Amino acid sequence: MHNPDFSGHQAQKNNALFAGLHFATMSFVLIIVIGWLYVTILVAANEPTAVSGIISFLFYGALPCSVFIWMAGTKVRRQRQRYREAMEKRNAENQADQTQP
């Protein structure tokens, strides 16, 4: 059976909407990450030794930012997986319709 939600023009609109949401979410996240890394670099530069500066940067900057980026991207990854599954299902249905006489 043909699924009208993912046919032709509608699929292109859904894909564009998905890409726009992903861009808006990730650009907001990147602004926060860049600001936080700037602050942690300044804090690390203020540490008395290079070792304590590196440790400060890793534990106050790089590690929290990587967790934050991973958490922010979870929803997008889930949506992308659902979209792929819907497209695979649609393609399988289209191929099944084409093979039937």
N, C-alpha and C positions, 0 to 999 in steps of 0.2 A: 504494500500500500504506500502511496506517495505521501510524504509528510510535508504539508505546505509551509511549516514554520522555517524550514531550512532549504527552501528552493530558490534558485537563481538570485534575484535581486535582494531578497530578504536575507539570504546568507551573507551577501556582501555587506549589507547594512549592519548585521549582527557582528561581523568580524571588525568593521570599522568602529563600532561602539565599544567593543571589547578592547581594541587597541587604544582608544581614547581614554578609557577608564584606567588601563594599565599605566599609560603615560602620566596621567594626572596623579595617580597614587605614588608612583615611583619618583616623580619629580619632587613632590612634597617630602618624601622620605630622604631623598638625596640632599635637599636643603638642610634638613635637620642634622644629617650625618656630617656634612661638611662643616657646619657650625660647631658641632660637638668635637670633631677632630681638631679643629682650630684651637678650641679651648684646651683640650688635653695636650696638644703640642706645646702650648705656652706653659702649662703646668709642668710638663716633663722637662722643659728647658730650664725651669726654675729649681729643679731638684739639685741637691748638692753634688751628687756623683752621676756619671753617665749610666751606670747600672741601675740606679734607682729611677733615673729618667726613663730608661727603656721599659722597666717594669711598670712604672706608672702609666706610660703610654699604652702598653699592651693591655693591662688590666682595667684601666679607666677609659681607654679610647677604642682600640681595635676590637677587643672582645665584645664589649657592649654594642658597638656599632654593627658588628657582624650578626649578633643575635637579633638586633632591631631590624636589620634588612631582611633577615630570614623570616621573622614574624610578619613583617609587612607584606612580604611576597607570598605568604601562605594562601591567602584568599585568591590571589591572581593565579597561582599554580593550580588550585582546585578548580577554578573557573575554566582555565585552559584545558585541564584534563576532561571536564564534562563536555566542553565544546568538541574536543577531538573524538570522544566517544560518540557524540551525536552525529558528527560527520561520518565516522566509520559506519554507524548504523544506517545512515541515509544512503551511503555509497553501496552498502550490502543490499539494501532494499532496491535501489536502482538497478543493480546488476541482476538481482533475482527477477525484476520486472522485464528486463531486456531478454533474459534467457527463456522466458515463458513464451509460447507461441501465441 
